[in-house]
Amino acid sequence: VFICRELPGHLGPHIARCGFELHLLPAPGGSVESRSAGPSPADGLAVSSAEDARQTIERLGDQALDAIVVDHYALDAGWLDPLRARWTGLRSLAIDDLDDRQLGADLVLDQTRAAFAPRRYRPLCLLGGARYALLQPAFAALRASALARRRSAGAVRRLLVTPGMADTRGLAMCALHAAEGLALERIDVALGQQAPSWPDLRAWAAGHPNVHLHPSTPDMARLIHDADLAIGAGGMSIWERCCLGLP
């Protein structure tokens, strides 16, 4: 079961197409009450942490929960405690790489963590380092082939642009403008179809035959394998590119 908020670029339709049950929390109405007690909209939560927890509990209703995975920089132990009070024995995993707050989770997954980093998290267990990177099995399957391809690589002919699924800053269009004067055979752009930049990208691709769009693609491993160079965001795609050795 997935729960997220109906903010610009949200991945609700993609989650539903993948066959998962989805609960969408409403976009905030701008009331003072919903904004006064916690993070500002710049934190990406749109309402206070307490209000978000209340809405989450209300939306899930009487649904039985065994465990919860939390992936949001604005959520911490104060958000998780009300859910634990509602579902006794609820186990929790937090995905985080900031180490700047108490998460209150039983497990913390920090893919970026170096072995020598001081430990400030207080979970029962910390899963730290790139060995825990959340990669699809396809990346391991293509790794040997991709690394062999890099060793014999020549000129850059194929560019991959991965600005993040939401591309809220419009970075994909910036990359396309920058690459326009280069002699590239193919430019692949992978992002979510709900991204605000999607209409502009479609219009650009219509006038540039070498630009190919991949909305919410399930085959990112193959795109990275076949590319010579990437312009990418600093999220999960870092681990994907590193696994397949893409500069």
N, C-alpha and C positions, 0 to 999 in steps of 0.2 A: 504494500500500500504506500503510495506517495502522497505527501501533502506539501503544497507550495502556495505562493501568493500570486494573484493575477496582476503582476507588474509587467511593464514593457519588456518584451524578449523572453517571457517565461516559457518553459518547455512543456507545458501541460499537454498540448495536442500531440507532441512527439511521444511523451510518456504513455498516453492513452493508445496511440497507434501500436506501441510495443506490447500492448495487452495487459498493462498493469491497472489496478484500481487507483483512481486519482481523486483527491479532494483539493479543490481550489479555494483558498481563502480570498475574500474580496479585496480589491484595491481600496486603500483608505479613503474615507469621505472628507478628510481634511479637518475633522473636529479637533478642538483643543484637547479633549479628553484622550484621544487616541495618540496624541503626539507629545504630551507633556511629561510623561514619566520615564522616558527611555531614549533609545537612539533616535537620531534625526533621520530623515529620509536618505541622507548621504551615506548612512551606514548600511543601506540596502534592506533594512527590515520594514520600513514604512510606518510601523506602529511601535509602541513600546514593547519591550520584551514580555512584560506581564500580560498585556493585551493579546500579544501573539500566542502566548501559552493558553490563555483563556479560550481564544477562538479555536485553537488546535484541539483542545479537549472537547469543546462543544461540537465541533464538526465530526470528530471521530465517534462521539456518542457512546453507545454501549459496546462498541467493537472490542473484542478481546485482543490484547497486545502482549506478545512475549518479549519483544526487544525493539529498540528504536535506534536509528542511525541519524545523527545530527551533523549537518554540514553547512554551517553558516557562521561568519565571523562575528555577528552581533548576538549570538546565543551563547549562554554560559550556564553555570549551575543554577542560577536564579530562574532560568527558563525551564530547566529539567526537573527541579524539585516539585512543582505542581503536578507534573505528569506522573512522577513516582508516587505522589500521594493518591492520585486517581487510580493508577494501575499497580497494585501491590506486587512486588517482585520483578518489576520491569527492569530488564537489563539494557545497557546503553553503550553505544560506541560513538565517539566524537571524532570527526575528521577535521584536523586543524594543523596549521603550520606557523602560527604566530607565537604561541606559548606566552600570551600576555594576560591571561585571565584563568580563573579556576573553572574548569569545564564541568566538573561534577560527574563525569562519566566513568563507567567501569573500565572501559578500554579507550585509549586514544591512538589513532592512526596518524602519524606524521611522516609522510613520505620524504620530506625534505631534510629530515634530521640527520646530522652527522653524529658518528659514534662518540665523539669526544665532547659533544655539546653538554653544558650543564643541564641537569634535569630539574625543572620547576613544576612540571605537570604532577598531579597527584591522583592518577587513576590506579586501579589495581594492577594494570599492565599497560606498558607503552610499546606500541609497534612502531619502531622508528627506522627510517632509512629507505633507500630505493628498492631494497628487496621486497618491500611491502607495497610497491607502486600498484595502483589499481588499473592494471592493463588487461585487455581481453586476451585470451589464449592465442588469437591470430598473430599477435606481435611476436611471441616466442617462436611460433611456427615459421615466420618470415625473417627472423633475425639473421641467420647464417647467409641466406640469399642476399639480404640487403647489405650486409657488411662486405660481401664479395663484390657487389655492384659498386660500392663506394670506392673500393681499392682500384677499380679499373675505370673510374669516372673521368670523363673529359670535360668539354665545355658545358656550361649550364644551359640546358635547353628547356627544362621543365621546372616551373616554379609552383610551389604549393603555398597558399595563403590561408592561415587558420587563425582568425582574429578572436576566437572564443565563440561559443554557441550563440550568445546574445549580441555580441559586437555593439555594445551600447555606445561606444565612442566613435563608431563609423570608421574603424581602422582599415577595414577591407578596401574601401574606396581609396583611402590614402595610398595603400600599397599598389593598387591598380594604376593610379595616376603616376606613381613613381616608376613603375615598370613599363609604362607605355612606350618609351623610346628604346627599349631593349629588344634585341632580336631573339625573342623567346618563341619556341614552337608551341608551347602550351602553358597556360596558367590555370591551375585548379584552385577554386575557392570553396572551402568547406566551413559551413556555419549552420545555425538553426534557421529554419524557414520562418520562424516568428521574429527574427531579428529585425529591428527597426530599419536597418540598412538594406534589407532584402529588395524592396522595389527599385532602389537606385542601382543595385548590383544587376538586377535583371535587365534594366534598360542599358547598362553598360555592356553586358554580355551580348545583347542583341546586335550591337554595333562592332563587336570585336570577336571574330570567329575563333580566335585562339583561347578565349576565356570560357571556362566550363564551371558551372555552379553545381555544388553538391549539398543540397539541403538536408540537414540531419542525417548524414550518411552513416550506414552501419559498417562501411568498409574503409574506415580511416587507415587501417594498417596497410592496405594495398596502395592507397594514395601516397602515403609516406614512403613506402618501399620504392615506388616508381618515380618519385621526385628527385631532382638534383639539388634543390635549395629550398628552404622554407623561410617565410616571414610569418612568425607565429606569436601568439599571446603567451603569457607567463603562467598558465595554469597546467591542467593535466597533460596538455599536448607536449610539454617539455619532456615528460617521461616517455611518451610515445616516440618523439623524435630521437631521444638519446638511445632508446632500445634498438632502433633501426639505423642509428648512425647518421641521421640526416643533418647536414650543416644548416 
